[in-house]
Amino acid sequence: MRVVILGNGLAGTISGKTIRELDSAADIIICGEEKYPYYPRPNLIDFLAGLIPLEKVFAFAEGWAERQRLQIQLGVRATAIDPSGPAVEFEDGRRLTADYLVLATGACPATPPLPGLDKDGIFTIRTLEDVLELLEAIKSGPEVVILGGGLLGLELARALRMRGVERLSVVEVFNRLLPRQLDETGAGLLQTSLEKTGIKFFIGQEAAEILGEGRVTGVRLKDGQTIPAGVVIIAAGG
Ligand SMILES: Cc1cc2nc3c(=O)[nH]c(=O)nc-3n(C[C@H](O)[C@H](O)[C@H](O)COP(=O)(O)OP(=O)(O)OC[C@H]3O[C@@H](n4cnc5c(N)ncnc54)[C@H](O)[C@@H]3O)c2cc1C
């Protein structure tokens, strides 16, 4: 029996591991678009904050997949599925047939339809590659603006402060931080404690436009204020 799993995130990797536990003879192939082996995405926050080194981001030690007899193909993007096979086609033209196909391709970050999103210096954070690029971008000490005061936006803000980013703002369109998790009192307490760490908040404010020629220089809010920025991170959900 051959099982092809698309996606080497948590769902794909644990599916492969579990199938191996149930069937020692199955031919299990995990195909992932990213070039890195599986890592839990929460580790990206600790890595960004400088709390763990790169090698600690990954879930399993070298040789784990071989010991599990999982064939891992990295840097391969599936572009089509033929359910009659079933079979999967890849960007490089390869085709892989399977007895069972598992789709574990996850989600993508959402980006609001803002004018100016095509500029350099705008990030969404989902992958290790995104974090490595962000670390490169903050080396020159730019002002950072995070759009989104939800869990990811605040985790990123905290991590960036720990990395030494000094000029850091968070814009949240709702009237409080963590609008899905906290009531107004709780959100107010959280905001006060985060402000003490040096993070600036624009609450109940919506970004209208990303400013700059080629490179981002700031964010214009709907009320007309402009926040200077060399890096903008969009953390608006996925
Ligand atoms: C920074 C960060 C911190 C987080 N922290 C937490 C937390 O503390 N607690 C929590 O519960 N959740 C957290 N999450 C969310 C959690 O990481 C996700 O719920 C989880 O990653 C979902 O796993 P998944 O395997 O379904 O999808 P994903 O992790 O998205 O993995 C899917 C994989 O499939 C690959 N793929 C997609 N399309 C293709 C294709 N066509 N061909 C080949 N491969 C493809 C992708 O490249 C990706 O590697 C966090 C997310 C982020 C980004």
The ligand as an SDF file (V2000), in Angstrom:
LIG
                    3D

 53 58  0  0  0  0  0  0  0  0999 V2000
    3.9030   31.7990   14.2070 C   0  0  0  0  0  0  0  0  0  0  0  0
    2.7780   30.8400   14.5210 C   0  0  0  0  0  0  0  0  0  0  0  0
    2.5310   30.4750   15.8370 C   0  0  0  0  0  0  0  0  0  0  0  0
    1.4900   29.6020   16.1360 C   0  0  0  0  0  0  0  0  0  0  0  0
    1.2740   29.2770   17.4350 N   0  0  0  0  0  0  0  0  0  0  0  0
    0.2760   28.4230   17.7390 C   0  0  0  0  0  0  0  0  0  0  0  0
    0.0320   28.0490   19.0930 C   0  0  0  0  0  0  0  0  0  0  0  0
    0.7190   28.5080   20.0080 O   0  0  0  0  0  0  0  0  0  0  0  0
   -0.9830   27.1780   19.3470 N   0  0  0  0  0  0  0  0  0  0  0  0
   -1.7520   26.6530   18.3370 C   0  0  0  0  0  0  0  0  0  0  0  0
   -2.6570   25.8530   18.6070 O   0  0  0  0  0  0  0  0  0  0  0  0
   -1.5370   26.9950   17.0410 N   0  0  0  0  0  0  0  0  0  0  0  0
   -0.5520   27.8600   16.7300 C   0  0  0  0  0  0  0  0  0  0  0  0
   -0.3540   28.2090   15.4220 N   0  0  0  0  0  0  0  0  0  0  0  0
   -1.1900   27.5980   14.3820 C   0  0  0  0  0  0  0  0  0  0  0  0
   -0.6680   26.2020   14.0490 C   0  0  0  0  0  0  0  0  0  0  0  0
    0.6930   26.2870   13.7100 O   0  0  0  0  0  0  0  0  0  0  0  0
   -1.4760   25.6180   12.8970 C   0  0  0  0  0  0  0  0  0  0  0  0
   -2.7770   25.3780   13.3780 O   0  0  0  0  0  0  0  0  0  0  0  0
   -0.8380   24.3310   12.3980 C   0  0  0  0  0  0  0  0  0  0  0  0
    0.4060   24.6520   11.8120 O   0  0  0  0  0  0  0  0  0  0  0  0
   -1.7230   23.6520   11.3740 C   0  0  0  0  0  0  0  0  0  0  0  0
   -1.0390   22.4990   10.9270 O   0  0  0  0  0  0  0  0  0  0  0  0
   -1.3110   21.8740    9.5060 P   0  0  0  0  0  0  0  0  0  0  0  0
   -0.3720   20.7180    9.3660 O   0  0  0  0  0  0  0  0  0  0  0  0
   -2.7570   21.6300    9.3360 O   0  0  0  0  0  0  0  0  0  0  0  0
   -0.9510   23.0180    8.4480 O   0  0  0  0  0  0  0  0  0  0  0  0
    0.4240   23.7760    8.1450 P   0  0  0  0  0  0  0  0  0  0  0  0
    1.2530   23.9470    9.3680 O   0  0  0  0  0  0  0  0  0  0  0  0
    0.0350   25.0010    7.3880 O   0  0  0  0  0  0  0  0  0  0  0  0
    1.2110   22.7770    7.1720 O   0  0  0  0  0  0  0  0  0  0  0  0
    0.7940   22.5490    5.8640 C   0  0  0  0  0  0  0  0  0  0  0  0
    2.0240   22.3350    5.0120 C   0  0  0  0  0  0  0  0  0  0  0  0
    1.5900   21.9900    3.7060 O   0  0  0  0  0  0  0  0  0  0  0  0
    2.4340   22.5900    2.7650 C   0  0  0  0  0  0  0  0  0  0  0  0
    1.7330   22.7480    1.5000 N   0  0  0  0  0  0  0  0  0  0  0  0
    0.7030   23.5940    1.2270 C   0  0  0  0  0  0  0  0  0  0  0  0
    0.3230   23.4740   -0.0540 N   0  0  0  0  0  0  0  0  0  0  0  0
    1.1280   22.5310   -0.6030 C   0  0  0  0  0  0  0  0  0  0  0  0
    1.2260   21.9670   -1.9050 C   0  0  0  0  0  0  0  0  0  0  0  0
    0.4140   22.3410   -2.8990 N   0  0  0  0  0  0  0  0  0  0  0  0
    2.1790   21.0290   -2.1230 N   0  0  0  0  0  0  0  0  0  0  0  0
    3.0050   20.6210   -1.1320 C   0  0  0  0  0  0  0  0  0  0  0  0
    2.9490   21.1250    0.1160 N   0  0  0  0  0  0  0  0  0  0  0  0
    2.0250   22.0650    0.3820 C   0  0  0  0  0  0  0  0  0  0  0  0
    2.7700   23.9370    3.3880 C   0  0  0  0  0  0  0  0  0  0  0  0
    3.9720   24.4530    2.8360 O   0  0  0  0  0  0  0  0  0  0  0  0
    2.8990   23.5730    4.8690 C   0  0  0  0  0  0  0  0  0  0  0  0
    4.2240   23.2940    5.2090 O   0  0  0  0  0  0  0  0  0  0  0  0
    0.6750   29.0820   15.0970 C   0  0  0  0  0  0  0  0  0  0  0  0
    0.9270   29.4560   13.7680 C   0  0  0  0  0  0  0  0  0  0  0  0
    1.9650   30.3250   13.4740 C   0  0  0  0  0  0  0  0  0  0  0  0
    2.2150   30.7110   12.0410 C   0  0  0  0  0  0  0  0  0  0  0  0
  1  2  1  0
  2  3  1  0
  2 52  2  0
  3  4  2  0
  4  5  1  0
  4 50  1  0
  5  6  2  0
  6  7  1  0
  6 13  1  0
  7  8  2  0
  7  9  1  0
  9 10  1  0
 10 11  2  0
 10 12  1  0
 12 13  2  0
 13 14  1  0
 14 15  1  0
 14 50  1  0
 15 16  1  0
 16 17  1  0
 16 18  1  0
 18 19  1  0
 18 20  1  0
 20 21  1  0
 20 22  1  0
 22 23  1  0
 23 24  1  0
 24 25  2  0
 24 26  1  0
 24 27  1  0
 27 28  1  0
 28 29  2  0
 28 30  1  0
 28 31  1  0
 31 32  1  0
 32 33  1  0
 33 34  1  0
 33 48  1  0
 34 35  1  0
 35 36  1  0
 35 46  1  0
 36 37  1  0
 36 45  1  0
 37 38  2  0
 38 39  1  0
 39 40  1  0
 39 45  2  0
 40 41  1  0
 40 42  2  0
 42 43  1  0
 43 44  2  0
 44 45  1  0
 46 47  1  0
 46 48  1  0
 48 49  1  0
 50 51  2  0
 51 52  1  0
 52 53  1  0
M  END
$$$$
